[in-house]
Each structure stands twice: as C-alpha cells, then as structure tokens.
Amino acid sequence: MTKERWRLLVAVAATLAVVAPLAWLWQASRMPGEYSVMEMGYVDHGGGPVSAGGGEGGQEGHHGGPTSVADLVDDPDRDADVEVELVAEAAEITLASGREVEGYTLNDVSPGPMIRVREGQLLEVQLRNESVEGGVTLHWHGVDVPNAEDGVAGVTQDAVGIGEEHTYRWVADAAGTYWYHSHQISHEQVIRGLLGPLVVEPRKPEAGVVDVPALAHTYAGGRTINGDDGDVPVTVEAGSRVRVRVINTDNGPVRTWASAPYTVAAVDARDLNEPTPVADRWLTVTAGGRADLMLDVPEDGSALRVQVGAATALVIGPEGAEAPPVPEPDDGLDLLSYGSPADLGFDPDEADRDFEYSIGRRPGFVQGKPGLWWTINGHMWPNVPMFMVAEGDVVRMTIDNHSGDVHPMHLHGHHAVVLSRDGEEATGSPIWFDSLDVQDGESYEVAFVADNPGVWMDHCHNLQHAVDGLVAHLMYEGVSTPYRIGGDAANHPE
C-alpha cells in the first residue's frame, strides 16, 4: 500500500470516527411524526415497587394499563352549575394605550374573560376554535382537575381544530386564584394572548373584602395588567379592604410590592398559615404562579399603589385618587420563614417514592437540531424520565438546577409542599405550590401525595424552555393515554 493511500485511509477513518457518533446522536434525537408520550424516555420508579413487566429504569411495562386518561372525569351525570362559552380567534389586540398587537383572543378580548365559580360548583366550559391555525386547548393552570380535563394536546385530549369544539367539566373543589391558557403550541399561543383569569370563590365569601385581579402579561415586549398599560386605576371606597390576586402569565418571575404593608394570604391558590403584615419587601411571583395580597386602602381618600414589576401598577382608591410611584424595596420576602408551621396531613419522611429532577444543559441534538439543550438527570429530550407512582404514594422529589438559568417548575394535577431549599429546612407556613422558581445553583426538596391518577406533565413554565426539551411526566400505574403527539390531530403541547 502506497503512503498516499495509507494517508487517505487514515483520513477517512478519522472522519468516520467523528461523523458516525454525530450521525447516531442526530438519528437518536429524532421522533417519528406521530408517537405517544408513553413511548418516550425511561421509567423511574423512585425506589418504589416495580409493576409487573417493568424493570427499574427500563422500557418494559412503560405502556400504562387498562385505565384511559379519557375516563378520568368528574361526575358525568351531574348538571353544570356554571356554564361558559369561549371562542378562540386569531385577531389584532388593541391595548388600553391604543397600541395594537397581532395575537389571539377569547370572546374578542385578551386576556380572556374572567371566569368565576363558587367552591363546590361544577364548571362547564365549551371551547370553540373560530380561526386559530394549529388548533387550541385550555389548560386550567393550578387546578387539580381530573386528568381528562387537563387540556394538554396529545396527552389528555386532541387539539381543537378550526371549526371544532371541546367541552371541559370539572368540580371546583379548592378556592383560590388560578388562570387558564392554551396547551397547544403553548410557547407561541400563550405569549400571543390565549389565556385568562380564573377565580374559585370560597363557599363563604369574605365579608367586606373587595376582590381585585391583577393578571400580568407581556404583549410584544410591553407588560400589562389585565390588558392595560402603565398605571391601572381601580375604583373602591376609602378604607376598603382589598384582596389583590396577582397572576403571572409570563415566562419569567415578576416582583410585586406596595405603598402600604400587605399580607400574603395565599400562594398558588393555597392559604398560608398565620401570615403577618409585610413592609418594605418585594415578593417574587413565579412564572405561572399566583399570590393573593391583602391590603387596606387609606382612609384619607388617597390611593393605594400595588406595583407588579417596575412599569405597571394598580392604583386602588376612590375615583380620581392618586398614588405616587413607590421605589422597589432593597430586599425580598423569603416565604420559607413566613407565617407559622402547620400539619401537612402526611409524613414526608415515610415516602414511598424518592425522585431526582436535576436540570442541566449541554450541547447535542433535539429533534435532529444541533444546539445547547436542557437536560433532566443528564439526559436530553426525548430520553427523559417518566416518574412512576401508584395512587396513594407519598412522593419526595429533589429539584436541583445547575443549568445557568432560572426555571419555574410546574407539576400538573398536584400541589407539592416545600420541605427545604439548599438544605435549609422550611420553618414558616407550609408553601403548597404548583409553580416553583428554581434559581441557578439552587436545590429544593418537595413532597406531595399521589392522589390524582393520570399522566401529568412536569415541566418548566418558561414555555420556550419546555419546547427546548425541559419536559418530563408523572405517570400512575395502570393508566394510559390514547392520544398521540403529532399525527392527524397535529398535537404539539409545547
């Protein structure tokens, strides 16, 4: 063999040594045009029992069981107490400032209509898609609905195409502040306006308290409150007690503070135990999260100012009353030591499952595209964990973030309680959350009871992060889904 031929063979071999692994990684990252989420990744039993046919970390037994998510509904024979119709359209949105943005509306407005229902009532919502290309769904963010009503395209239903309708029915069994949004192409549709506020009122409303929603959403780079720019006046009588329901629908956290002391009454629709007044502190509201603030409007006829970020505020008081700008406080409120401890109703130290949700980032391929992608437990999508539980399990999960960015983690269908952050035990009121800000370098221990069977998303609610692979699922033994990602229904939840 000549020297030149030998050099050529060496060069070819070296090229293959580089190209072949890349080609394999490229091919392994691609998913077919139609697939089930139950065919993705690997099963993680969290140290709990392995169901028949399934091995720890293996693919066998990964295909669920005889119960379909479509059958997991509230009483189908019960008449609805509250009925709502929502029509989704592609439209131009005119903000209060006169600025116009292209987006989506529900019943001709964005944010969509406020839905109010009383605790214990059955809500029925009929969604019709008038003109939204790609289809729509409605996810009831923070409401622990039966799995069939969760509104995730390709997991709990098919997307609703143009000219089609879908009906949601569920019992409002927990009072609090929530919101709703599309979970079909969510990283685009939510940003462009397919969302709205939802309040479940307590069976016995608070006497003398004025309810004030404050839904924060950014349209085309400009933050709004309830669809309005800048200072938003809210007319109430002097001396009124108000509950301001801050709802953060954006992809990142927002800080809120006020011109007077406030009490954090609830976080993510769960009351805090023995909260106390807060002064000169801002509160972080996680992306997707909510916080209820209780405040008193001044008796002297002036207004109360509640900032939601630096550029937008509610000005609450008698008609025409003003409130000067309030500088952002230097320090934030740490909820881990706020309020008083209370019984959790279960013992996290007797957990049946113990999971790790470790968030990182590394170069690779996702759906055949090269880039720098999020990882879960060292794996890139679609090789992500399916956290397997049985109904009644006590579940502990450690969420740690070493990815270089903040991640608002959102578990569907459940509320979890914070046990610790960076090894420091929570000492205040139990913080029951459905959306949790995990900063870069932070680690949280959380726990919950698996009491809502189904197949549930557990993902980052920075929705661009979700579409870039930061999505896992919580799955109950014996449950399967008939719905598929892609396919004729063109289901794409992120």
C-alpha positions in Angstrom: 0.0 0.0 0.0 1.4 3.4 -1.0 2.0 6.1 1.6 -0.6 8.3 -0.1 -3.3 5.6 0.0 -2.5 4.9 3.7 -2.9 8.6 4.5 -6.2 8.7 2.7 -7.5 5.7 4.7 -6.4 7.3 7.9 -8.1 10.5 7.0 -11.3 8.6 6.1 -11.2 6.6 9.3 -10.7 9.8 11.4 -13.6 11.5 9.6 -15.9 8.5 10.3 -14.8 8.4 13.9 -16.1 12.0 14.2 -19.1 11.8 11.9 -20.5 8.4 12.8 -21.2 9.3 16.5 -22.7 12.6 15.4 -24.9 10.8 12.9 -26.1 8.4 15.5 -26.9 11.2 18.0 -28.7 13.0 15.3 -30.8 10.0 14.4 -31.4 9.0 18.1 -32.8 12.5 18.8 -35.5 12.4 16.2 -39.0 11.2 16.9 -41.5 9.9 14.3 -44.3 12.2 13.0 -46.7 10.5 15.5 -45.9 9.0 18.9 -47.2 8.5 22.4 -45.5 10.2 25.4 -45.6 6.8 27.0 -43.1 5.6 24.4 -40.6 8.3 25.4 -37.6 8.1 27.7 -37.3 5.7 30.6 -39.3 4.7 33.6 -38.1 6.0 37.0 -39.8 4.1 39.9 -38.1 6.3 42.6 -37.1 3.3 44.6 -40.7 2.1 44.9 -42.1 -1.2 43.7 -41.8 -2.1 40.0 -45.0 -3.1 38.3 -45.3 -6.4 36.6 -43.3 -6.5 33.3 -41.2 -3.4 34.2 -37.6 -3.1 35.3 -36.1 -0.2 37.2 -35.1 2.3 34.6 -36.2 0.0 31.8 -38.7 0.5 28.9 -40.7 -2.7 29.6 -44.0 -2.0 31.3 -43.9 1.6 30.1 -47.2 1.4 28.2 -49.5 2.0 31.1 -52.6 0.0 31.9 -56.3 -0.5 31.4 -57.5 2.9 32.6 -57.6 5.6 29.9 -57.0 9.2 30.8 -60.2 9.9 28.8 -62.2 8.1 31.5 -60.8 10.1 34.4 -63.6 12.7 34.7 -65.9 14.2 37.3 -69.5 13.0 37.7 -70.7 12.9 34.0 -74.3 12.8 35.0 -74.3 15.9 37.2 -75.7 19.2 35.8 -73.3 22.1 35.5 -73.7 24.9 38.0 -71.8 27.4 35.8 -71.6 27.3 32.0 -69.2 29.4 30.0 -68.6 29.6 26.2 -65.2 30.7 24.9 -64.5 31.4 21.3 -60.8 31.4 20.2 -59.8 33.6 17.3 -56.6 34.9 15.6 -57.1 38.7 15.9 -55.5 42.1 16.4 -55.4 43.1 20.1 -55.8 46.8 21.0 -54.3 47.6 24.4 -55.7 50.4 26.6 -52.8 52.7 25.4 -54.0 52.2 21.8 -51.1 50.0 20.9 -52.1 47.2 18.6 -50.5 43.8 18.5 -51.2 40.7 16.5 -52.3 37.7 18.6 -55.2 35.6 19.8 -58.4 36.4 21.6 -61.1 34.6 23.6 -64.5 36.1 23.2 -62.9 39.0 21.3 -60.6 40.0 24.2 -57.2 39.2 25.6 -56.7 38.4 28.4 -59.8 36.3 28.1 -62.9 36.7 30.2 -62.7 36.3 34.0 -64.2 33.0 35.0 -65.7 32.9 38.5 -67.1 29.8 40.1 -68.0 29.0 43.7 -66.2 26.3 45.6 -68.1 23.0 45.2 -69.8 24.0 41.9 -69.3 22.2 38.7 -67.9 24.4 35.9 -68.6 23.5 32.2 -66.7 25.4 29.6 -67.3 24.9 25.9 -64.3 25.9 23.8 -64.8 26.7 20.1 -61.9 27.4 17.7 -63.0 30.0 15.2 -59.8 30.8 13.4 -56.6 29.7 15.3 -54.3 27.8 12.9 -52.7 24.8 14.6 -55.6 24.1 17.0 -56.1 25.1 20.6 -56.8 23.6 24.0 -57.5 25.0 27.5 -55.3 24.0 30.5 -56.6 25.0 33.9 -53.3 26.2 35.4 -53.0 25.2 39.1 -56.4 23.5 39.3 -56.0 19.8 40.2 -58.7 18.7 37.8 -59.4 15.1 36.8 -56.8 14.1 34.2 -59.2 14.1 31.2 -59.8 17.8 31.8 -56.2 18.9 31.9 -56.1 20.3 28.4 -52.7 19.1 27.2 -52.8 18.3 23.5 -51.5 14.8 22.7 -51.6 13.7 26.4 -55.2 14.3 27.7 -57.0 15.3 24.5 -56.6 16.2 20.8 -56.1 19.8 19.8 -59.4 21.6 18.8 -59.1 22.5 15.1 -60.7 25.4 13.3 -64.5 24.9 13.4 -64.3 22.3 16.1 -65.5 22.4 19.8 -64.5 20.7 23.0 -66.2 20.7 26.4 -64.4 20.8 29.8 -66.2 19.8 33.0 -64.8 19.8 36.5 -65.8 20.5 40.1 -64.1 23.5 41.7 -63.1 21.8 45.0 -60.4 24.3 46.1 -61.0 28.0 46.5 -58.2 30.3 45.1 -56.6 32.2 42.3 -55.9 30.3 39.0 -55.6 31.0 35.3 -56.3 29.2 32.1 -54.3 29.0 28.8 -53.8 27.0 25.7 -51.5 24.0 26.0 -51.2 23.5 22.2 -48.1 25.2 20.7 -48.1 26.9 24.1 -44.8 28.7 23.7 -46.5 30.8 20.9 -50.2 30.8 21.8 -49.8 31.8 25.4 -47.4 34.7 24.7 -49.8 35.9 22.0 -52.8 36.1 24.3 -54.6 32.7 24.6 -55.1 33.0 28.3 -57.4 34.4 31.0 -58.0 34.6 34.8 -59.9 32.1 36.9 -61.1 32.5 40.5 -62.7 29.9 42.6 -64.5 31.8 45.3 -64.9 30.2 48.8 -68.2 28.8 49.9 -68.5 31.6 52.4 -67.1 34.8 50.8 -65.0 37.2 52.9 -67.3 39.9 54.2 -66.3 43.4 53.2 -63.4 42.4 51.1 -63.1 43.8 47.5 -61.7 41.4 45.0 -59.1 42.9 42.6 -57.5 40.8 39.9 -54.0 41.7 38.6 -53.1 39.5 35.7 -49.6 40.4 34.4 -48.9 39.6 30.7 -46.4 40.9 28.3 -47.6 41.6 24.8 -44.9 42.3 22.1 -42.4 43.4 24.7 -44.7 45.6 26.9 -46.1 44.3 30.2 -49.7 44.9 31.0 -52.1 44.4 34.0 -55.4 43.0 33.0 -54.6 44.0 29.4 -53.9 47.7 30.3 -50.5 49.5 30.2 -48.9 51.6 32.9 -51.0 52.6 35.9 -54.3 50.9 36.0 -57.0 52.6 38.2 -59.3 50.5 40.3 -62.1 52.4 42.0 -63.0 51.4 45.6 -64.2 53.3 48.6 -61.7 54.8 51.1 -60.9 52.4 53.9 -61.8 49.3 51.9 -60.0 46.0 52.5 -58.9 44.5 49.2 -57.6 41.1 48.0 -55.2 41.7 45.1 -54.9 38.5 43.1 -51.5 38.7 41.3 -51.3 36.3 38.4 -48.0 36.0 36.5 -48.7 34.6 33.0 -45.2 35.5 31.6 -42.2 33.2 31.1 -40.1 34.8 33.9 -40.6 35.8 37.5 -42.2 39.2 38.4 -41.7 41.2 41.6 -44.7 42.8 43.4 -44.7 45.4 46.2 -47.0 48.1 47.6 -47.2 51.6 49.0 -48.6 50.2 52.3 -48.0 47.0 54.3 -49.5 43.9 52.8 -50.2 40.3 53.9 -49.5 37.4 51.7 -52.8 35.5 52.2 -52.2 32.7 49.7 -49.7 31.3 47.2 -50.8 29.2 44.2 -54.4 29.1 45.5 -53.4 27.7 48.9 -53.9 29.8 52.1 -50.8 30.5 54.2 -51.0 29.8 57.9 -50.9 32.8 60.2 -49.4 35.3 57.7 -48.2 38.6 59.1 -48.0 42.2 57.6 -45.0 42.8 55.3 -43.5 46.3 54.8 -40.6 47.4 52.5 -40.2 44.0 50.9 -40.9 42.7 47.4 -42.4 39.3 46.7 -41.4 37.1 43.8 -44.3 35.6 41.9 -43.1 32.7 39.8 -43.9 32.4 36.1 -47.3 30.7 36.1 -47.6 31.3 39.8 -50.1 33.4 41.8 -50.1 35.4 45.1 -53.0 36.9 47.0 -52.1 40.1 48.8 -54.4 41.6 51.5 -54.2 45.4 51.9 -56.1 48.3 53.3 -57.0 51.4 51.2 -56.1 54.6 53.1 -59.0 56.3 54.9 -57.9 59.8 53.8 -59.1 59.5 50.3 -55.7 58.8 48.7 -55.0 55.7 46.7 -53.0 52.5 47.4 -50.4 51.5 44.8 -49.6 47.9 44.1 -46.6 47.5 41.7 -46.4 44.4 39.5 -43.0 44.9 38.1 -41.4 48.3 37.7 -43.5 49.6 34.8 -47.1 48.5 35.8 -49.2 49.1 38.9 -52.7 49.1 40.2 -53.8 52.4 41.7 -56.6 51.4 44.1 -58.8 54.0 45.8 -61.7 56.5 45.3 -62.3 57.7 41.7 -59.6 60.2 40.7 -57.3 59.4 43.7 -53.6 59.2 43.0 -50.7 57.4 44.5 -47.1 58.4 43.8 -44.6 55.8 42.4 -43.1 53.5 45.0 -39.4 52.6 44.6 -38.6 48.9 44.6 -37.6 47.8 48.1 -34.0 46.6 48.6 -34.9 43.2 50.0 -37.4 40.4 49.2 -39.7 38.4 51.3 -38.5 34.8 52.0 -41.6 32.6 52.1 -39.7 29.7 53.7 -39.7 31.5 57.1 -43.0 33.5 56.6 -46.1 32.6 58.7 -46.4 29.7 61.1 -45.9 25.9 60.7 -49.0 23.7 60.3 -49.7 20.0 59.9 -49.1 18.7 56.4 -51.5 15.8 56.6 -48.8 13.2 55.7 -45.3 12.4 56.7 -42.7 13.2 54.0 -40.1 11.1 55.9 -42.2 8.0 55.1 -42.1 8.5 51.4 -42.9 5.6 49.1 -41.0 7.2 46.1 -38.0 9.4 46.1 -37.2 11.1 42.8 -34.5 13.4 41.5 -35.2 16.1 38.9 -31.8 17.6 38.1 -31.7 20.3 35.5 -28.6 20.9 33.4 -27.5 22.0 29.9 -25.2 20.6 27.3 -24.7 20.5 23.5 -26.4 17.9 21.4 -29.3 17.2 19.2 -33.0 17.6 19.8 -35.4 16.5 17.0 -32.3 16.4 14.8 -31.3 20.0 15.5 -27.9 20.8 16.9 -27.7 23.2 19.8 -27.3 23.8 23.6 -30.2 22.0 25.2 -31.7 21.5 28.7 -31.1 18.1 30.4 -33.0 16.2 33.0 -30.9 13.9 35.1 -28.2 14.2 32.5 -30.5 13.2 29.6 -31.8 15.3 26.8 -35.3 15.1 25.4 -36.8 12.6 24.3 -34.7 10.4 26.7 -36.3 12.0 29.8 -37.8 10.3 32.8 -41.3 9.1 33.3 -41.8 9.3 37.1 -43.9 6.3 38.0 -46.2 6.3 41.1 -49.1 4.4 42.5 -52.2 6.1 43.8 -51.8 6.9 47.5 -48.0 7.1 47.4 -46.2 9.7 49.4 -43.6 11.2 47.0 -40.5 13.2 47.7 -38.6 15.0 44.9 -35.3 16.9 44.9 -35.2 19.6 42.2 -31.8 21.0 41.6 -30.7 23.4 38.9 -27.2 23.7 37.5 -28.1 24.9 34.1 -27.2 28.6 34.2 -30.8 29.9 34.1 -33.9 30.1 36.3 -36.6 27.6 35.8 -40.2 27.9 37.0 -41.2 24.3 37.5 -44.8 23.4 37.1 -46.4 20.0 38.0 -49.8 19.4 36.6 -52.7 17.9 38.7 -51.0 18.3 42.1 -49.8 20.7 44.7 -46.5 19.9 46.4 -45.1 21.4 49.6 -41.6 22.8 50.0 -39.5 21.0 52.6 -36.2 22.7 52.2 -34.0 24.9 50.0 -30.3 24.3 49.7 -30.5 22.1 52.7 -32.2 24.8 54.9 -35.5 23.5 56.3 -38.7 25.5 55.7 -39.8 26.9 59.1 -42.8 29.1 58.2 -46.2 28.3 56.9 -46.3 25.3 54.5 -45.9 26.6 51.0 -48.1 24.4 48.8 -47.2 25.3 45.2 -47.9 24.2 41.6 -45.3 26.6 40.2 -41.8 26.9 41.8 -39.0 29.2 40.9 -35.7 27.3 41.0 -32.7 29.6 40.5 -29.4 28.6 39.0 -27.4 26.8 41.8 -30.5 26.1 44.0 -31.8 22.8 45.2 -35.3 22.2 46.6 -36.8 19.2 48.4 -40.5 19.0 47.9 -43.2 16.4 48.7 -46.8 15.5 47.7 -49.3 12.7 47.9 -50.1 11.0 44.6 -53.9 11.4 44.9 -54.9 12.3 41.3 -54.4 9.4 38.8 -53.4 10.2 35.3 -50.5 11.1 33.0 -49.3 14.5 34.0 -46.8 17.0 32.6 -44.0 18.1 34.9 -42.2 20.9 33.1 -40.6 24.3 33.1 -43.2 27.1 32.7 -40.8 29.2 30.8 -42.6 27.8 27.8 -39.6 28.3 25.4 -37.6 26.1 27.8 -40.3 23.5 27.6 -40.3 23.4 23.8 -36.5 23.1 24.0 -36.8 19.9 26.0 -37.4 20.7 29.7 -40.4 18.4 30.0 -41.0 15.2 32.0 -44.1 13.3 33.0 -45.6 11.9 36.2 -47.4 8.7 35.4 -49.7 6.5 37.6 -49.5 2.7 37.4 -52.4 1.3 35.4 -53.1 4.5 33.5 -52.5 5.0 29.7 -53.4 7.7 27.1 -54.9 7.0 23.7 -53.8 10.4 22.4 -50.6 10.9 20.3 -48.2 13.8 19.7 -48.3 14.9 16.0 -50.4 12.7 13.7 -53.7 13.8 12.1 -54.6 15.9 15.1 -51.3 17.8 14.9 -50.9 17.7 18.7 -47.9 19.8 19.9 -48.4 20.8 23.6 -45.3 23.0 23.8 
